[in-house]
Structures are given as structure tokens and as C-alpha cells.
Amino acid sequence: MAGHSKWANIQHRKGRQDAIRSKLFSKLAKEITVAAKMGDPDPEKNPRLRLAVKEAKSNSVPKDVIDRAIKKSQGGDAENYDEIRYEGYGPNGVAIIVEAMTDNRNRTASNVRSTFSKNGGDLGQSGSVSFMFDRVGEIKYSAEAGDADTVMMAAIEAGADDVESDEEGHWIYCADTDLNDVSTALEAALGESETAKLIWKPQAPTEVTDMETAQKLMKLIETLEDDDDVQNVTGNFDLSDEIAAQL
């Protein structure tokens, strides 16, 4: 069920958390700068910025880095970033959405297209796979936040649409436009969440049971994530327990 936690665990086992930490800090700081530049530099008055700061803190980004990113948005030399979504297929027809933030569209498009083609994938047109996903808000709490029933009741009262719970934690889903309100309401009931962000949630994940396909898929996703212009990569796949254990 929780393909998201399997993928996180695989990254952790492979040591990718440390390997991509500085790159992750840079991507989170970029989102903060863009959010602050588009709206108010005060997180309390800017929902997108509030969520960006929350996500940065949950990933242990130092306060001075967050403050610097906000200040950068107010300077005249702040870069102008375009937000672009790429859609395509990976090995075995797995649908993949790539969200990028770039100051050079041609560079990013070329890099993403090349990464897909070199790793058994195929970059498609806009809208070619996004219909297989729902754009929703995702709020994550650790297992210690409460049992499944407690979290479910809090989520319903906060206006959420769905909850998935397992031994790894609780994932609460809501309409994309309600993320800030639901997140705030949940904080009053369950305390600070681990993360609260907009995601592309697969409607019907493809089960990957073949090791060769899984390895090719992981290579494609990791290479995309390593690109400085890429903010998020989402695929509509789930790994069998056997495959996840071997990766």
C-alpha cells in the first residue's frame, strides 16, 4: 500500500539521504525563494511559503538557510524561475511526472529528455500521463502521533478526504486547495506534522515485480532527481516487498 515509504526506505538504505542532502537543501531553498517572491515574505500571510518553510524544517534545513532564501526573494538580483511539468513513461510503461523549476527552459527540457531516453523511458507531451494521477495535499505524521482510529477521526474533523496508516506512519490526503487549512487544523489536534505538501497521487499504481525493471526504474528516477533543475519526481508504481528488500 505505502509505496512512498518503501521508496524512502530504499533511498535510506542505499545511503542516498546523505548523498543528496546538499542538493535537497538547494531545492527546498529555491522553492522558498519562489514562494516568497510570488507572495508575501511572511510565512503566516503566504500559505505556499508557510508549507515550503515547513518542508524545509522537516528536512533539517538550518534556519539561516531558510532566512537567506526568503531575503533573496526580496532582492533585485533574485533569479526568475519558471515552473514546468514534464510527463513521460519509464520502463514497463510506468507513468512519471517530473516537476522542475528552472531559469533556462531549453537546458532543462534537453536534460530531462536525454535522461528518459538513456534510461529506457520516453518523454511524452503535456497531459500524456497526469490524468492517471490526482493532485492532492499530503500530510504525514509519524506512527507515534496516535493509532489509526485517532488519526482518522482527527483527519475527518479537519476536512481531509482519506488516510492511509501502517507501521511507518500516517498519510493524510485532502483537496489541493485545502492543504493549508487541513494542515493547520490537524496541528491543533495532533501536533506538528512531519511534512505537508502538494503531491501527484497515483490513481492505480503499477505493481513492479521484475528486478530488472525495478533497477532500471530506480536508475531513471535517481538520475532525474540528481538534476539541479528538478524539484520532484513521481511515478505510478508500487514495488513488491520482495523487490523492495533486494534493491
Disulfide bonds with the S-S distance in Angstrom:
none
